[in-house]
Amino acid sequence: MPQPYRSGHSPFRQGRTVLRAGALAGPLGVLAASGALAADGLRWNLEATVPVICAILEVQTRADQPAGLAVATSCNAERYQLTVTRAAGPAGLRAARSSAGPVQISGSAVTITSTRPGYALTTIELAEPVGTERFAVTVQPL
């Protein structure tokens, strides 16, 4: 059973958005909705489920920093993780910053706690230069 939105709780955290609207008719007024008359009041309850969708839009190596990556993402999860792997295995990460919010680095992964859903640019500094070696960046909502 879906839980109603409560102030202070994030609606996209649970993967759903809840909108409530209500109106009361005065003692002399009458309010009509869906062809029905209501003398005491009218209450609507609209609920929508929003799927969690995360995608990597673009990955670029940074010319000014040979060990740097710029990863553009679009994600509506409250927390998500970017993982960098090289052909030889996991990549070591030195630092990261994201326009989405605070980040944590653990091994070859950057965990991002998003302050707002949507587009974000995350810069990642690897422990070693990228060079010509193949690498992959994946995204996973948490």
Secondary structure, DSSP 4 states (H G I P E B T S, - for coil): -PPPP-TTS-TTTTTEEEEEEEE---SS--EEETTEEESS-EEEEEEEE----EEEEEEEEETTEEEEEEEEEEE--SEEEEEEEETTEEPPEEEEEESSS-EEEETTEEEEE-SSSEEEEEEEEESS--TT--EEEEEEE-
